[in-house]
Amino acid sequence: MANGFMGKMLWVDLEQGIFTEEKLDEQLARDYIGGYGLGARILYERIKPRIDPLGPENILGFITGPMAGTQSLGGSRYTVVTKSPLTGGWGDANSGGVFGPHLRFSGYDAVFFTGVAAKPVYLFIDEGKIELRDAGYLWGKDCYETEDVLTEELGNDVHVACVGPPGEKLSLISGIVNDHGRIAARSGVGAVMGSKKLKALVVRGKTPVPVADEERTKTLRNSVKLGDPMLQKYGTAGIVEPMVTAGDSPVKNWAGIAARDFPHPEKISGDSVIAKQTRRYGCFRCRMACGGEMAEGTGEYKFAAGSHKPEYETLCMFGSISLNDNLDSILLCNDICNRTGLDSISTGSVVAFAIECYENGIITKEDTDGLEMTWGNHKSIAAMTEKIAYREGFGDILADGVKVAAEKIGRGAEKYALHMRGQEFAAHNPKFGFNWALAYKMDATPGRHPQGPGKFIPGLPYEFDKSKQVGMQPGYKHGNNFMHVVQSLGLCKLVTWGMPHIDAQLDAIEAVTGWALTCEDLFFIGERIANIRHLFSLREGVSILQQKFPDRIAGRPPIEGGPLKGVTIDEERITNEYLEVMDWDPVTSMPSKGKLEELGLQDLFERFG
């Protein structure tokens, strides 16, 4: 097997309690690298078309990439892959910390679960010994409690990924939590895990990841000069104030203007956040250490010390989108999401949706269990977040996201339910940067921010002009495909941005795997990954052409003030240009036969359906 891989995958039949080890095919690993690229190819082969994502035929996979668990800078990530119950198409969610590397140390590149257990269980991989154990006594506990109980019982050297009450109760906006608050949050992966009555995956192992050149890997890791020092000091909390001011962040459920409606973003940004931070921390072997632990919550917003520092997305989705500048309440909402296993982007979005429904008389105080859901009402925002986590009262209506909530409420609520194919938008305004618009609509996981190319590494042979608001820019396709590879490698996107030149990344890949790849190789692999994810959704009857942007998101009509005054996304243009550059049919979005042959996917064209 190639260096950078453990060479084995584990398949777990939860219904029968059967474990099967499967050798990882070396050519398959090279073709798809790892992560959701490899996962998409495997699940396309193993999942029958049109199955119920919360039924026994769905597959839930935990999968890593070749850089995870090595000395390579940023090799900390793992990905959960499945058919999404939120969008009905391809689903994946990514998380950092140390769980992903330790999954590899237990001897496997991936673990896949099929079927449904008869009762709650957890899987324990212990130095090669595999066992399904009763988890009835853990069912109902939150993720922190679950991890604490399991580490106390099994030892401090085990690592846990688990679901909390939202996942158990099949909330479509629930995620899977590891390392006391790191979370694979999106696509509803927590609901799939809960539907299988799988409470946790627990791993312990010390088997090192084989690499082609250990010393070179270490030297390269230590020689990289990290990028933006702001990230090291503040984490992504440091960009809240400038992004809100620039018009990138959502304000008042995407309808507001920051200067008018949210004039003090500094209350929830950089310096305000780290004033409550007790220490910095980093993911596995990360020198950037952009994470942090927060002091104990005080006053009316109490939570235990050690809660994770909120990211930009969380600060905006419980802050500016609801006009809430009370940082303590946001820290509590962040803790609720991390502790129970909720996607903070979707949860903050559905709370803002409820506020606007309340403002317009679609729902009343009687509906919301006595909570006054008004703009900036931090007490009600925090209280409703708790209700969503446990499906209590009106929280039960909101616990599956804005699309389902609007369908249940009716009476015109859909006007305020902003989503793309069921997935709530991340906290970056597609009118601010065309790259978000393309990723939000055209990627297999809609509404998601990591798929856009964003900031590029010097040396990549393309340009990105952020000032242009519409239209395909030269190299967007390459940039997007490159980010598919970054995530499939098991790398942190933020650390990748810190690379001084693309050659440093290519050198790191070669030091781990022994593969002497070029930029063009990475673009080609990334395009293959983009197409397999897209084909999975197409086969499930989910087309990227099914839904237009909500008018408010697209700027129809244009906003009347602020930095984005007068900006409208030319949705038809960017859609058609993207389809053309990807060689996808303009009516069906099906990749052409020639494109699939070029990518080595002709067998999928021949048996599509």
MOZI-V178819 format. One record per helix or strand of 2 or more residues. SS is the DSSP state (@ for helix, = for strand). FROM is the first residue (numbers start at 1). TO is the last residue. If there is no record, write none. Layout:
# MOZI-V178819
ss: (SS | SS)
from: (FROM | FROM)
to: (TO | TO)
This chain:
# MOZI-V178819
ss: (= | = | @ | @ | = | = | = | @ | = | = | = | @ | = | @ | = | = | @ | = | @ | @ | @ | @ | @ | = | = | @ | @ | @ | @ | @ | @ | @ | @ | = | = | @ | @ | @ | @ | @ | @ | @ | @ | @)
from: (8 | 18 | 26 | 35 | 60 | 78 | 90 | 99 | 110 | 121 | 129 | 143 | 159 | 165 | 176 | 182 | 189 | 198 | 214 | 229 | 258 | 265 | 270 | 277 | 291 | 312 | 320 | 327 | 344 | 378 | 395 | 402 | 413 | 419 | 423 | 434 | 476 | 493 | 502 | 519 | 551 | 571 | 593 | 602)
to: (13 | 23 | 32 | 46 | 63 | 83 | 95 | 105 | 114 | 126 | 134 | 154 | 162 | 168 | 178 | 184 | 195 | 204 | 223 | 246 | 261 | 268 | 274 | 281 | 294 | 317 | 322 | 340 | 359 | 390 | 398 | 409 | 416 | 420 | 424 | 442 | 489 | 497 | 513 | 539 | 554 | 582 | 598 | 606)
